[in-house]
Amino acid sequence: SVPFLVRLFPSVLLTKFVYLNFLAFPFFVDFRRPELLVNNTINLQLTTEPGVTVGIWHTVPGSRGAEAQGKDQRWYEEALSDAHPVIIYLHGNGGTR
């Protein structure tokens, strides 16, 4: 029956069952609030093209942790534009971070 379902619904099977992007692990975690999970981290939205928005986390290194305490989103955005290097980690398509 699996080959029959693949033939009838290829896009559904690829997007849902191969990549499992409907699962969010760990369960019952709000990924929009990264400060509850990771220190010195803020959730931002990046518009890559019209109609496409990507959620990102900006985490400052531990050496700047004391400086980041209590700062708002503007401080984190300015920290991205300073002379420090930026490491981009692409976690995949599972819908989790």
ChimeraX attribute file (.defattr): number of C-alpha atoms within 10 A of each C-alpha:
attribute: neighborCount
match mode: 1-to-1
recipient: residues
	/A:1	6
	/A:2	8
	/A:3	9
	/A:4	9
	/A:5	11
	/A:6	13
	/A:7	11
	/A:8	11
	/A:9	11
	/A:10	13
	/A:11	11
	/A:12	12
	/A:13	16
	/A:14	13
	/A:15	13
	/A:16	13
	/A:17	11
	/A:18	9
	/A:19	14
	/A:20	14
	/A:21	15
	/A:22	13
	/A:23	12
	/A:24	15
	/A:25	11
	/A:26	10
	/A:27	7
	/A:28	7
	/A:29	13
	/A:30	12
	/A:31	18
	/A:32	14
	/A:33	13
	/A:34	19
	/A:35	14
	/A:36	13
	/A:37	11
	/A:38	11
	/A:39	15
	/A:40	22
	/A:41	21
	/A:42	21
	/A:43	16
	/A:44	14
	/A:45	10
	/A:46	10
	/A:47	10
	/A:48	9
	/A:49	8
	/A:50	6
	/A:51	6
	/A:52	8
	/A:53	11
	/A:54	10
	/A:55	13
	/A:56	18
	/A:57	19
	/A:58	19
	/A:59	21
	/A:60	18
	/A:61	12
	/A:62	11
	/A:63	8
	/A:64	12
	/A:65	13
	/A:66	10
	/A:67	12
	/A:68	19
	/A:69	11
	/A:70	9
	/A:71	11
	/A:72	10
	/A:73	14
	/A:74	8
	/A:75	12
	/A:76	19
	/A:77	13
	/A:78	9
	/A:79	16
	/A:80	14
	/A:81	10
	/A:82	9
	/A:83	7
	/A:84	8
	/A:85	8
	/A:86	13
	/A:87	8
	/A:88	9
	/A:89	9
	/A:90	8
	/A:91	9
	/A:92	10
	/A:93	12
	/A:94	13
	/A:95	15
	/A:96	15
	/A:97	17
